[in-house]
Amino acid sequence: MDQGKKLARYGRLREQLAGLLGKTADEQARMATVAALLYHKFAHYFWCGFYRLVDGDLVVGPYQGPLACQVLARNRGVCWAAVKEGRTVIVPDVRLFPGHIPCDARSLSEIVVPVRDAAEAIVAVLDVDGDKPEQFDEEDREGLEAIVALLTQ
């Protein structure tokens, strides 16, 4: 997708999600709506979903795509890196990421965005995988961070 067009699409989806997410305060329903809409609107998404922090573990939440790891090994992989660093992590080639957790060998690139509650504590991450290297960039980061921010509104 051309640069600029992708960011514009994220903006349109953010507006659409703002209306949809206002219909319920249920966290699971809101995450499911975000994952479904994003997965079906971007061809470069191979897997899209959430891992929730539950009793110190990252447990799979609502997602779209192939089967996922149910619980991620603690303190390993891209999702845990985003939690520990408190920021979005973009990995152009997961095969080169130390400690990557391969839930599906077809996943070759990844972006993970922390989800924060109203008190700014990380409660989950949005994890998006691509089946080709270098599928995610700063436009994806900017667009996804804006969409994830809707979950706490």
trRosetta pair geometry for C-beta under 8 A, 3 or more apart (Angstrom, degrees):
i j d omega theta_ij theta_ji phi_ij phi_ji
1 5 5.4 -130 170 88 97 112
1 6 4.6 113 107 -69 129 98
1 9 7.4 -52 -177 4 154 143
1 42 8.0 -75 -19 -140 146 84
1 43 7.9 145 -44 38 107 104
1 44 7.5 -108 -1 -13 107 123
2 5 4.4 70 68 9 91 123
2 6 7.3 -170 78 -20 45 84
3 6 6.9 -44 -128 20 32 106
3 7 7.8 23 -178 -4 56 106
3 139 6.7 -170 -143 -43 72 147
4 7 6.0 -53 -145 36 27 108
4 8 6.5 28 153 -18 62 106
4 139 7.9 -110 -56 -111 23 142
5 8 5.6 -54 -149 37 33 114
5 9 6.4 37 151 -22 65 103
6 9 5.6 -52 -152 33 32 112
6 10 6.6 35 150 -18 64 101
6 139 4.8 85 92 133 118 141
6 140 7.2 -43 151 -65 133 68
6 143 7.0 -107 141 -29 85 152
7 10 5.5 -47 -150 34 36 114
7 11 6.6 41 149 -22 63 102
7 139 4.6 -104 -62 -151 94 105
7 142 6.4 3 -124 84 108 124
7 143 5.8 -152 -127 -63 57 110
8 11 5.5 -51 -153 32 35 116
8 12 6.6 35 150 -18 66 101
9 12 5.7 -51 -149 35 35 110
9 13 6.3 32 153 -16 67 107
9 41 6.9 172 168 156 118 118
9 42 7.7 133 123 -83 141 90
9 143 7.7 13 81 -135 73 150
10 13 5.7 -58 -146 41 32 110
10 14 6.2 39 152 -27 66 103
10 139 7.3 178 -3 163 139 84
10 140 7.8 168 -72 -122 141 39
10 142 7.4 125 94 99 159 79
10 143 2.6 -78 -146 -144 166 125
10 144 7.2 -84 -138 -45 132 48
10 146 6.8 103 148 57 114 122
10 147 6.7 -106 -168 -39 94 115
11 14 5.6 -49 -147 30 31 114
11 15 6.7 31 153 -17 62 101
11 143 7.2 -93 -41 -121 56 94
11 146 7.7 -6 -97 102 59 155
12 15 5.8 -53 -155 34 33 111
12 16 6.5 32 149 -17 65 106
13 16 5.4 -52 -146 39 36 113
13 17 6.0 35 155 -18 68 107
13 37 6.1 150 -157 143 109 120
13 38 6.9 93 173 -89 152 68
13 41 6.0 159 -91 94 133 171
13 143 7.7 56 54 -179 117 113
13 147 6.7 -13 110 -97 105 128
14 17 5.8 -56 -144 40 29 109
14 18 6.4 40 153 -31 63 101
14 143 7.4 -139 -44 -162 115 74
14 146 5.3 -29 -104 124 147 111
14 147 5.2 -124 -97 -86 86 75
14 150 6.8 179 -154 -44 80 133
15 18 5.7 -46 -150 23 30 116
15 19 7.3 25 154 -11 59 101
16 19 6.2 -62 -165 36 33 106
16 20 6.4 23 149 -12 69 113
16 37 7.0 -179 104 -158 124 148
17 20 5.4 -60 -140 44 39 109
17 21 5.5 32 165 -19 76 110
17 33 6.9 140 -135 128 89 110
17 34 6.2 52 -136 -99 137 77
17 37 6.3 -167 -79 64 101 162
17 147 6.1 61 49 -145 161 93
17 150 5.6 109 120 99 115 170
18 21 6.4 -53 -134 38 21 105
18 22 6.7 30 158 -29 54 108
18 150 5.9 -123 -90 -128 67 130
18 153 7.9 -13 -132 78 84 146
19 22 6.0 -58 -157 23 28 116
19 23 8.0 36 150 -31 56 96
20 23 6.3 -49 -175 7 41 114
20 33 5.4 -174 136 177 129 144
20 37 7.6 158 43 -51 164 146
21 24 7.5 -88 -166 53 44 68
21 30 5.1 59 -136 -134 97 101
21 33 6.5 -177 -80 82 75 144
21 34 7.6 28 -78 -57 119 94
21 150 5.5 125 38 151 163 115
21 151 7.2 -114 -150 -97 148 46
21 153 7.5 83 112 69 131 97
24 29 5.0 -7 92 88 148 143
24 30 6.6 -150 85 -56 95 85
25 30 7.8 -26 -171 -40 20 127
26 29 4.1 58 89 16 114 113
26 30 6.5 170 88 -15 58 87
27 30 5.8 -60 -148 37 28 111
27 31 6.3 26 157 -16 66 108
27 151 7.6 59 -139 -172 76 104
28 31 5.9 -56 -146 38 30 109
28 32 6.2 32 155 -21 65 108
28 61 6.8 -144 -123 -167 76 105
28 62 6.1 129 -168 -36 70 116
29 32 5.6 -53 -145 36 30 114
29 33 6.4 33 155 -21 63 105
30 33 5.8 -54 -151 33 30 112
30 34 6.6 29 153 -17 63 105
30 151 5.7 132 135 -128 131 81
31 34 5.8 -55 -149 37 33 110
31 35 6.2 30 156 -17 67 108
31 49 7.9 60 162 -163 105 65
31 50 4.7 -50 -165 -3 129 153
31 61 5.4 -22 133 136 156 130
31 62 4.4 146 112 39 99 121
31 124 7.3 -61 -104 137 137 167
31 151 7.1 43 -76 -121 72 129
32 35 5.9 -56 -144 39 28 109
32 36 6.2 26 159 -17 64 110
32 62 3.7 -123 -83 -146 69 156
33 36 6.0 -57 -144 38 26 108
33 37 6.2 20 162 -14 63 111
34 37 6.2 -62 -146 39 24 105
34 38 6.1 16 163 -11 64 114
34 50 7.9 69 76 -47 120 116
34 62 8.0 111 54 93 82 127
34 126 7.2 -78 129 -113 134 128
34 147 6.4 134 -145 157 114 113
34 148 7.8 86 -164 -94 155 54
34 150 7.7 163 -91 73 122 118
34 151 7.1 -38 -41 -72 152 107
35 38 6.2 -63 -144 42 24 105
35 39 6.0 23 162 -21 63 115
35 48 5.2 164 -154 119 75 92
35 49 4.8 37 -129 -104 138 59
35 50 6.5 -105 -63 -15 123 88
35 62 5.0 -172 18 123 144 97
35 63 5.4 -123 -165 -120 151 32
35 64 5.1 163 149 -6 97 96
35 126 7.9 -164 -83 -139 82 95
36 39 6.0 -59 -143 36 24 111
36 40 6.4 5 166 -4 62 114
36 62 7.9 -55 -31 161 87 119
36 64 5.6 128 -100 -58 49 133
37 40 6.4 -72 -149 44 24 99
37 41 6.1 9 162 -13 64 122
38 41 6.0 -73 -141 41 26 104
38 42 6.3 -14 177 11 67 114
38 45 6.4 134 139 -84 86 167
38 48 5.1 -154 97 176 111 156
38 64 7.9 173 73 35 79 132
38 128 7.2 -89 140 -100 135 126
38 144 7.9 57 -128 -109 146 91
38 147 7.3 108 -75 149 123 166
39 42 7.4 -82 -141 46 16 85
39 45 5.3 -138 -128 116 52 140
39 47 7.9 -24 -116 -163 112 22
39 48 4.1 -157 -76 42 90 129
39 64 3.5 -83 -31 83 173 143
39 65 6.4 -142 -136 -44 131 90
40 64 7.3 -85 -38 173 79 166
42 45 4.5 83 87 -13 104 109
44 130 5.3 -13 167 -121 87 114
44 132 7.5 -76 -145 40 91 107
44 135 4.7 171 174 -165 118 111
44 136 7.8 167 130 -66 129 65
45 48 4.9 -1 -175 -47 130 119
45 64 8.0 43 135 88 125 112
45 65 7.6 -118 145 -71 89 126
45 128 5.7 -66 -127 -162 97 106
45 129 7.5 86 -162 66 59 50
45 130 6.9 -73 -109 -90 28 69
46 65 6.1 81 138 -138 52 136
46 66 7.8 -18 157 9 88 104
46 104 7.9 -151 137 91 122 137
46 106 6.6 -155 -176 119 146 104
46 107 6.0 -176 90 -102 140 73
46 129 4.8 -65 66 105 103 89
46 130 5.4 122 -3 -142 107 22
46 131 4.0 124 -84 -37 141 90
47 63 6.7 6 -178 179 88 120
47 64 7.3 175 -153 89 48 57
47 65 3.5 -160 -113 96 65 165
47 66 6.2 -67 -87 39 112 78
47 68 6.9 134 -168 -85 136 100
47 103 7.9 -175 155 84 177 125
47 104 6.8 141 -43 32 144 139
47 107 6.3 -39 16 -92 125 120
47 127 7.4 -14 114 116 102 94
47 128 7.0 171 89 -151 60 40
47 129 4.1 20 46 41 100 113
48 63 6.5 170 93 -155 44 76
48 64 5.2 0 60 54 90 97
48 65 6.2 124 17 -23 59 122
48 126 7.7 0 -169 -177 78 91
48 127 7.6 177 -144 91 36 56
48 128 4.9 9 -109 -112 80 83
48 129 7.6 -142 -63 27 50 67
49 60 6.8 20 129 -160 136 89
49 61 6.5 179 168 75 97 71
49 62 6.0 -153 -146 109 95 48
49 63 2.2 -22 -89 -105 150 95
49 64 6.3 169 -63 18 94 53
49 65 7.0 -125 -22 28 111 107
49 68 6.4 -88 59 -63 148 157
49 126 7.6 -164 115 -149 20 60
49 127 6.1 -15 70 59 63 90
50 60 7.6 117 89 -166 57 48
50 61 3.8 -31 89 63 104 121
50 62 5.8 35 29 54 109 70
50 63 6.6 -151 24 -67 56 83
50 115 7.0 1 -136 -13 114 149
50 124 5.1 7 -174 171 111 130
50 125 6.8 160 -150 80 63 43
50 126 5.8 -37 -94 -99 76 55
50 127 7.0 146 -108 15 22 84
51 58 4.1 28 157 176 125 101
51 59 6.6 148 -163 65 73 26
51 60 5.9 -43 -105 -96 73 42
51 61 6.4 177 -103 5 17 90
51 72 6.2 9 -148 -9 151 126
51 79 5.2 21 44 -158 150 149
51 124 6.3 167 87 -161 44 77
51 125 5.2 0 55 52 93 92
51 127 5.9 42 -6 -15 103 128
52 58 7.2 150 68 -152 29 54
52 59 5.4 -33 64 64 84 85
52 60 7.8 21 16 122 81 9
52 61 4.5 86 -24 -54 106 121
52 123 6.8 -15 -151 149 79 75
52 124 4.4 -32 -106 -101 59 104
53 56 7.3 13 -171 -96 89 12
53 57 7.3 151 -151 75 50 35
53 58 6.3 -30 -90 -93 57 62
53 59 7.9 124 -121 18 9 82
53 83 7.2 125 -77 -125 121 136
53 122 6.6 94 -19 119 144 82
53 123 5.6 -127 37 -162 107 36
53 124 6.2 -135 0 -75 76 46
54 57 5.6 -31 69 64 76 87
54 58 7.9 119 22 -117 76 15
54 59 4.5 -18 26 11 126 130
56 74 7.3 4 149 -113 93 126
57 71 5.2 -21 174 -153 130 111
57 72 7.4 156 -177 51 78 67
57 74 6.8 -81 -112 -78 67 94
58 71 6.9 132 78 -159 57 58
58 72 4.3 -13 75 38 115 115
58 74 7.9 151 9 -100 91 55
58 79 5.5 131 -179 129 166 134
58 80 6.7 -128 -17 -72 143 79
58 83 7.2 -136 -74 -36 123 148
58 125 7.1 -11 -139 22 125 112
59 70 6.9 -11 -151 160 72 67
59 71 5.4 -21 -102 -100 68 79
60 63 6.4 -57 -172 -10 104 131
60 68 4.8 138 -117 101 143 130
60 69 6.7 166 -53 88 118 52
60 70 5.3 -91 12 -138 117 38
60 71 7.4 -104 -8 -63 81 39
61 124 6.4 -12 -4 -141 149 134
63 68 5.6 54 64 -27 164 146
65 68 7.5 78 82 -58 99 97
65 129 7.4 146 160 52 171 109
66 104 5.1 94 88 -98 136 153
66 106 7.5 88 11 47 155 126
67 103 7.6 -141 112 164 69 103
67 104 7.3 139 69 -72 68 112
68 103 5.4 4 -153 172 53 151
68 104 7.8 -62 -102 -26 47 108
69 72 5.6 89 106 -83 134 65
69 101 6.3 -38 -18 145 164 124
69 103 4.1 -114 -25 -104 94 112
72 76 7.3 -152 162 69 95 83
72 77 5.9 -103 -172 48 124 148
72 79 5.6 -159 -50 63 178 137
72 80 6.7 -161 124 -41 131 101
72 101 5.6 152 -147 59 94 173
73 76 4.6 -1 94 41 108 126
73 77 6.9 118 58 -10 90 117
73 101 5.9 176 27 -100 101 129
74 80 7.0 115 -172 -106 38 143
75 80 5.3 167 -124 177 21 151
75 84 7.4 72 -130 -61 74 132
76 80 5.8 80 52 30 25 146
76 99 4.1 -137 -153 178 85 112
76 100 7.9 -126 160 -41 92 3
76 101 5.8 106 114 -55 105 104
77 80 5.3 92 63 17 76 100
77 81 6.9 -128 109 -10 40 93
77 97 7.7 63 -143 124 45 125
77 99 5.7 -116 -49 130 42 89
77 100 5.6 75 -119 -142 72 33
77 101 3.8 -33 -82 -2 137 102
78 81 5.4 -52 -147 33 34 116
78 82 6.6 35 155 -20 66 101
78 89 5.5 -165 -166 100 87 131
78 91 5.4 -96 -105 -14 132 140
78 94 7.0 -71 -37 -120 132 102
78 97 6.1 2 -67 160 95 161
78 100 6.5 22 -28 -120 92 78
78 101 7.8 -123 16 28 74 86
78 110 5.0 122 75 109 175 142
78 112 5.0 157 139 -13 100 136
78 127 7.4 119 96 -131 111 105
79 82 5.9 -53 -156 32 32 110
79 83 6.7 30 148 -16 64 105
79 101 7.7 -43 20 35 105 127
79 112 5.2 -162 -98 -136 53 151
79 125 5.1 171 -150 64 88 153
79 127 5.6 -34 -87 -84 107 127
80 83 5.4 -52 -148 37 39 113
80 84 6.0 36 155 -17 71 107
81 84 5.9 -56 -142 41 29 108
81 85 5.8 10 164 -3 66 116
81 89 5.1 63 104 -72 113 168
81 112 7.3 113 67 61 89 141
82 85 6.3 -62 -132 50 23 98
82 86 7.8 122 168 -56 51 7
82 87 6.8 -119 -146 78 67 40
82 88 6.5 5 -131 -126 111 26
82 89 4.6 -124 -74 5 86 110
82 112 4.0 -129 -33 112 149 115
82 113 7.0 -115 -161 -87 146 5
82 114 5.3 -172 154 -56 102 84
82 125 5.2 103 90 -124 136 137
83 86 7.4 17 177 -70 26 48
83 114 6.5 133 -94 -105 48 106
83 122 5.5 168 -135 123 75 154
83 125 6.4 -93 -59 -51 88 124
85 89 6.7 102 50 -64 139 110
86 114 6.2 -17 -154 -29 41 167
86 122 6.6 -137 -116 -45 72 130
87 114 6.9 -40 -75 1 6 122
88 111 6.7 4 -177 -176 103 91
88 112 6.7 173 -150 87 58 51
88 113 4.8 -7 -105 -105 99 69
88 114 7.0 -121 -67 7 56 77
88 141 5.0 136 120 -142 155 101
88 144 7.3 127 -122 85 138 116
88 145 6.1 -83 -48 -71 140 109
89 110 7.8 10 106 111 92 97
89 111 7.2 175 89 -150 51 48
89 112 5.0 2 53 52 94 98
90 110 7.7 176 -152 95 40 54
90 111 5.0 -6 -108 -107 72 88
90 136 5.2 -147 -142 107 104 113
90 137 7.1 79 -157 -112 154 19
90 138 7.9 -80 -33 -70 162 48
90 140 7.4 120 -108 77 120 117
90 141 6.2 -71 -54 -65 123 115
91 94 5.3 73 125 -85 132 66
91 96 7.9 -179 -173 67 99 84
91 97 4.9 -14 -145 -65 139 138
91 100 7.6 149 169 -100 163 118
91 109 6.2 -176 97 -157 72 59
91 110 4.6 11 51 56 109 90
91 111 7.4 -167 23 -74 67 43
91 136 8.0 43 49 53 46 123
92 96 7.9 -5 75 48 84 125
92 109 5.7 -33 -167 -125 28 111
92 133 5.8 42 158 -179 77 87
92 134 4.5 12 -155 -85 98 68
92 136 7.7 -143 -94 54 53 78
93 96 4.7 52 94 12 104 110
93 97 7.5 178 97 -24 55 86
93 108 6.4 -29 -135 170 62 83
93 109 6.3 -36 -82 -88 34 80
93 133 4.5 -1 -89 -130 89 113
93 134 7.1 -12 -52 -40 80 72
94 97 5.1 -47 -150 18 50 120
94 100 4.7 125 175 -142 91 151
94 102 7.4 135 130 -91 129 81
94 107 6.3 15 23 123 156 90
94 108 6.0 -161 24 -167 99 28
94 109 6.3 -167 -23 -96 90 23
94 110 5.4 64 -74 -4 116 114
94 129 7.9 -13 -38 -134 146 99
95 100 7.2 -93 -94 39 20 158
95 108 7.0 -18 -19 -143 99 75
97 100 4.3 93 79 -61 102 109
97 110 7.8 -51 -11 41 160 123
102 105 5.6 37 175 -87 127 58
102 107 7.0 178 -143 57 70 106
103 107 6.9 35 58 11 81 144
104 107 5.0 93 76 -14 89 103
104 129 7.4 123 57 121 112 165
106 131 5.1 -16 156 -129 95 102
107 110 6.7 44 168 -68 114 101
107 129 4.0 -41 -136 -174 115 137
107 130 7.3 100 -151 63 66 33
107 131 6.6 -70 -102 -95 36 57
108 129 7.9 109 32 -179 41 92
108 130 6.3 -62 63 96 78 77
108 131 6.0 65 13 -172 101 28
108 132 5.7 -35 66 -166 133 7
108 133 5.0 -78 141 -62 118 60
108 135 7.7 106 80 -13 89 115
109 129 7.0 142 79 -162 50 57
109 130 4.1 -10 62 54 101 111
109 132 6.6 -15 4 91 118 46
109 133 5.3 121 -56 -141 111 33
109 134 5.9 -141 -94 -11 151 17
109 135 4.3 160 73 21 139 95
109 136 5.9 179 143 9 118 94
110 127 6.9 -20 -163 -167 108 85
110 128 6.9 153 -154 84 58 52
110 129 5.2 -20 -99 -105 83 68
110 130 7.2 -150 -67 17 38 76
110 136 7.2 -49 114 13 15 142
111 127 7.9 163 86 -153 48 41
111 128 5.1 -6 58 60 90 101
111 136 4.0 -157 -43 -176 121 165
111 140 5.5 -158 -39 126 173 129
111 141 6.6 -138 -156 -78 132 71
111 144 6.6 143 126 20 131 163
112 125 5.1 8 -176 172 100 130
112 126 7.0 164 -154 82 50 51
112 127 5.0 -5 -108 -105 88 71
112 128 7.6 -174 -78 24 45 64
113 125 6.4 151 74 -163 41 74
113 126 4.5 -7 57 54 99 102
113 141 7.4 156 -88 -141 107 61
113 144 4.8 -160 -39 131 153 117
113 145 5.8 -156 -144 -82 130 63
113 148 5.0 -154 128 -37 131 156
114 122 4.7 -65 -164 -121 117 114
114 124 7.9 137 -164 86 51 44
114 125 5.6 -45 -103 -104 43 81
114 148 7.6 117 88 154 41 153
115 122 6.8 99 67 -154 49 67
115 123 5.8 -68 102 63 94 80
115 124 4.0 -9 53 70 129 87
115 125 6.1 -164 2 -91 88 23
115 126 6.1 100 -52 -26 106 84
115 148 5.4 -127 -99 -169 77 111
115 151 5.7 -20 -153 73 113 152
115 152 7.8 165 -178 -44 78 100
116 119 8.0 -132 171 73 95 49
116 120 5.1 -10 -178 -147 135 38
116 121 6.3 142 -152 68 80 29
116 122 5.7 -52 -93 -90 70 48
116 123 6.7 111 -141 7 23 88
116 152 6.1 -18 90 -57 73 148
117 120 7.2 -62 67 6 62 14
117 121 5.2 -6 36 57 105 85
117 123 4.9 76 -42 -28 99 133
117 152 6.1 152 -155 -116 27 112
118 152 5.6 163 -72 -171 59 107
122 125 7.4 13 -174 -64 114 80
126 144 6.3 -160 95 -179 140 116
126 147 7.9 63 -70 94 177 106
126 148 5.4 -131 -4 -92 136 118
128 136 7.0 125 94 -84 113 137
128 140 7.5 -134 77 -179 146 127
128 144 7.0 -124 -3 -105 139 149
130 133 7.8 146 97 -92 117 6
130 135 2.8 155 -112 32 175 161
130 136 6.4 -168 -19 -30 131 90
131 135 7.7 74 36 -56 41 150
132 135 5.5 116 70 -64 82 106
134 137 7.9 33 -178 -63 76 90
136 140 4.3 -88 -153 58 85 159
136 141 7.4 99 165 -44 104 76
137 140 5.6 110 51 10 51 99
137 141 7.3 -96 119 -3 37 94
138 141 5.2 -48 -146 35 40 116
138 142 6.2 39 156 -18 69 103
139 142 5.8 -52 -143 39 31 109
139 143 6.1 26 158 -14 64 111
140 143 5.9 -60 -142 43 27 107
140 144 5.8 18 164 -13 66 114
141 144 6.3 -63 -140 42 21 103
141 145 6.1 21 163 -20 62 111
142 145 6.1 -57 -144 35 23 109
142 146 6.6 22 158 -16 60 108
143 146 6.0 -61 -155 36 29 110
143 147 6.5 23 153 -15 65 109
144 147 5.5 -55 -145 39 36 110
144 148 6.0 37 156 -21 70 106
145 148 5.8 -52 -141 37 30 111
145 149 6.5 41 154 -29 61 102
146 149 5.7 -48 -153 24 30 117
146 150 7.7 42 147 -28 56 93
147 150 5.9 -41 -170 12 41 116
148 151 5.9 -35 -173 7 51 116
149 152 6.5 -61 -168 35 47 101
149 153 7.1 50 141 -30 71 107
150 153 5.5 -57 -152 24 45 117
